[in-house]
């Protein structure tokens, strides 16, 4: 089965500014992506999601999801955190929201289960809205954030055991934080896995967080062909995205190269699935 592909809007950010919403959609449609993706960040721009209702009609694209960042160290009632609740109440029913939890308290470090109770309290309130409005809330693991490892997301999903709560597998953040035993990681994530995004990457102090680069999907040391093969092996059938954060340069060119790479990897895996079976 061929995957459907989306692009996160991270690729449209650079040191000179951000491409307009309209230009982003037009480029993605012309390049050939199946869906677009929107970043709302800290919930302070939640009203941007109103533009998503017309994306299918205007541009012929689906909406893969909306990315937001939760930071409870500034307080649950902070406008940017309250803005996420507001967004959940106003976004189209049936939408997908990807949630990166940056911090739960200033004294709690990344991946520390001591923060679970704080996060669960916020998530329970959010999931009440999600259940009522049929919204998928997906935990997004992120280097240096409190939910830093995919195992952290699994721990929260197991505790809450809610049908509207799932996980995004982020290829870059797995590679940058750990990069070990992809079979075991995906096996643990599989019951909750709803969406995937991938990046080309190589370990370098010049990369994001001084850990690893984020690059188009046709370059880098990270073997996305083998990673995609493992996703097929566990039966993942959702959409696969290109991340593209902080790459800069000509967005159209990098988006085109990455979609070409995704389609070629997908074709090779369908024709030769055993090629992705690496010897450990």
Secondary structure, 3 states (H helix, E strand, C coil): CCCCEEECHHHHEECCEECCHHHHHHHHHHHCCCEEEEEEECCCCHHHHHHHHHHHHHHCCEEEEEEEEEEHHHCCCCHHHHHHHHHHHHCCCCCEEEEEEEECCCCCCCCCHHHHHHHHHHHHHHHHHHHHHCCEEEEECCCCCCCCCHHHHHHHHHHHCCCCEEEEEEHHHHHHHCCCCHHHHHHHHHHHEEEEEECECCEEEEEECCCECCECCCCCCCCHHHHHHHHHHCCCCCCEEECCCCCCCCHHHHHHHHHHHHHHHHHHHHHCHHHHCCCC
